[in-house]
Amino acid sequence: EKRLEIQRKLAAIFYFNILGKKLNSISKKFIVKYRPGGIIFLGNNVKNPNQLKKFITQINELYNRISNKKFVTTPLMAIDQEGGRVRRLKKGFPKFPSALETAQRGASFVRQSAEITSKALKDIGINVNFAPVADVFINPQNKVIGNRAFSTNQITAAQMVEIYVKEALKHGIIPCAKHFPGHGNVSQDSHSVLPIDNSNINQLLLKPFERAIAANVPMIMTAHILFPKIDNMPATMSSKLLSLLRNKLNFNGIIVSDDLSMGALKKNYKR
């Protein structure tokens, strides 16, 4: 019983992806046993908005039935809906181009994309969107970020990030600025390998994160990137970079890691 209580306390600080497009018996058992704090919906969970809405309703109903004040009673329902190539909801959902293209069309279009996307997510039952990307696209070889960033210029990127964060919050969505301290200067993809960025602490492009914090962003995601001139651990596990975020940038919200099953960590660090 004590062991299960500890497991549930741990599960409360993780997002889990459950399999399937509706609540199956395996997922039910998992939720009943561990009561995770967050569920993240990936491509394997999504057919269309209606189906996802029903799925979320099923999960919420299950949590209501097993409700216990001591543990998580309402999970955070999260998704990656940036626009462009990173969007889990495609069919029947408002479609927007990449961050780079929305920014090129101007601030009001960025505001519109954040508003319409947030309202539509809220209607389905999602309350966390892992967006906006606060990286600056400065390495042309960087295919993994590329047009997911708002700009090749950190001032423009910062302006757009601020607009997006404010708009998402206004419409009841928790936005998450990512990937701290910046994923825009590497050519490798952290989904498969551990990228290395040789920037020193003064060369980091932090303005988009600073503006996100000024706009009260509740959540910032860390990058699985090694900055050898700063620390010998990837940003996600770097006390130096995390304390930079807490103490220099004065971020008091939630720090969330990028996916822990990505190759950058999985291939280089033991569980």
N, C-alpha and C positions, 0 to 999 in steps of 0.2 A: 504493500500500500504506500509506504514511504517512497519507494523507488518510483512508483507510478506518478506520485505527486511531483517529484523532481522532474520526471520526463515531461509532464504536462506544463510545468513552469518553463522548461526549455522550449517546448513546442509553441508556447505563447509568443516567443520572440522570432519565430521563423515563418516564412512564406513557404507553402508546399504546393506543388502541382499535383493534382489528382488526375487519374487517367479517365478517359471517356468523355462523352458529350452529355451524359446525364448521371445522376447519382447511382452508382452500382453498389453491390454488397461489400466489395473490398474497401471502397472509399468510405462507405458508411461505418464499417468497423474501425477504420483508421481514425475517423473524426470522433467517434464515440469514445475511443480509447484515449486519444491524445489532445483533443480540442485545440488544434493549431490556431495561432493568432491571425494568420493570413492565408488566403488561397490565391494563387496566381494562375490565371487562365492563359494557356498557350495555344498554339495552332491546333493541337490535337483535341482541344476542348470545344472548339468553335465551329459551328455550321452557319448560323445566322443570328441576328439579334434576338429574335423570338425564342429560339432554342436556348441561347445563353441566359436570357431572362428567367426562363423556367428552371434551368439548372441552378442558378443563383437562389431562386425562391426555395427550391428543394433543400439546398444547403442551409439556408437561414432557418427554415422550418425545423430541420434536424437539430440545429444549435438551440433553438427555442425549447425543443422537447427535452434536451439534456442539460438545460440551463442550470448553472450552479455558480453562485456569486463568487466563489473562490477562484474559479478559472474563467477563461475567455467565454463571454456570452455572445458577443457579436464579432465575427471575424472581419478583417479587412479584405475586401474583394479587389484584387489588382489585375491589371492588364498592361501590355505595351501597345499603346495606340498613338504612335508619334505622327503618323501620316507617311506618305511615300512608301518605301519598301518595308518599313517596320510597322505593320498594323495587323493585329490578330483578327479584327472584325473587318471583313471585306464586303461580302455579299449583303446588300440591303442596309448598309451603314454609310453615313456621310463620308465621302472620299475627299481627301486633301492631298496635295503633292508634298514632296519632301520639305523639310524645314528650310533648306537653302532656297528652294523655289518660292515658298510662301514669303520668306524675307525679301526676296527680290521684287515681289509684288507690293511690298510695303507693310508698314506697321499695322495698318487697319486690317489687312488681310490675315496677318498673324493673329490679331485679336479675334477676328471672325472664326478662324480655324479652331482656336482654343475654345471659344464660346460654344460653337456648334458641336464639336467633338465632346466637350465636357457635359453638355446638356444631354446628348444622346447616350453617353456612358452612364450618367446618373439615372436615366430612365430605365436602363437595363438592370441596375442594382450594383454597378461598379462604383467603388468610392476612392480607389487609388489608380492613378495613371502614371506609369513610369516614363514620364516626359515632363519637361522638355530636355533635350540634349543641350548641355551647356559647354560642350567641347568646341574648340575653334579648329576649323579645317585648314591646318597649315602645311601638312605634308601631302603633296599631290598623290603619293603612292598609298595613301591611307584609304583603302577600299571599304574597310569595316565601318568607319564613320562617314567619310565623304560627305554626300549631300544630306546626311542626317543632322549635320551641324547647320546653324543659321547663317554662318558667315566664315570667311577666311580672315576676318578682322575682329579682334576681341571686343572692340567698342560696340560695333553693330550687333554682334552675337549677344552681348550683355543687355542691350536695349530690348531685343526680341525675347530673350529669356524672361526678363522682368514682365513684359506684356503678357506672355503666356502664363506665367505663374499667377499673376493677379487675376487674370480672366478665369483660370481653372478654379481658383479659390472662391471667386464670386459665384460660381455655378455649382458649388458643393463637391468639387473633386479635389482630392489631395494630390498635388503635383509632386514630382520628384526630379530634382536637377541632377543630371548625370553626365560624365563619369569622373568624379573628383580624383585627382586634381587636374584632369584633362587627358583625353584619349586621342586628341587630334594631331599629335606630333609623331606617331609611330606608323610603321608600315605593316607590322604583323597584326594578326587577329587574335585577341585574347580568348576567343571561343576555342581555339585549338592550341596556341602556344603562349608562353609568357613574353609579352612584348617588353622591350627595354627602351627607356627614354633617358637620354643623357643630359637632360636639362638640370640646372642647379635650382635651388629654391627661389632665386630671384628671376629666373627665366620662365617660371610657371605662369600660364595665362589664366589668372584667377578672377578677372573682372566679371565674367558671366555668373560665377558662383557668388561673388560679393553682391551683385545686383539681385540675384535670386534670394539671398538672405535678407537683404534690405526690403524685399517684397514679401517677407514672411513665409518663404518656402518651408513647409513642415518637414521635408525629407530630402536628404542628399545621398546619392548612390556613389560608392567608391569604385575605382577602376582596378582591375587585376593587371597592373602594370608595375614593372620594377623601375625605380628611379635610383640607380646606383650612386649618383652623386649626393643623394639625400639620405637613403637608408638601404639596408641590405634585405629588406622585406618588401613585397608588393604593397602598393598603397592600401589595399583592403586590410592588410595586417600590419601596417606601419604605424607605430606609436608616434613617430615624428610627424608624419603627414596628417594623422588624425588629430593630433594636438594642434597642428597648424589650423585645421578647420575649426576646432573648438575654441582655441585661445587667441589666435590672431584674427580669424574671420568672425569670431564670436557667434558661431552657430550653435544654438541650444536645442535644435530639433532632433529628429531621428536620423541616425546614420545607418544606412542599409547597404549591405554588400551586393555586388553584382552576383549573378548566378554562381553558386558554389560548385556546380557540377561542370563548369567550364574548364577546358583543357589547361588554361594558364595555371590554375590551382591544382586540379586533379592530377596532372602529370608531374607536378614538381613538389607537392607537399602531401604528407600523409594525413589521413583523417585523425 
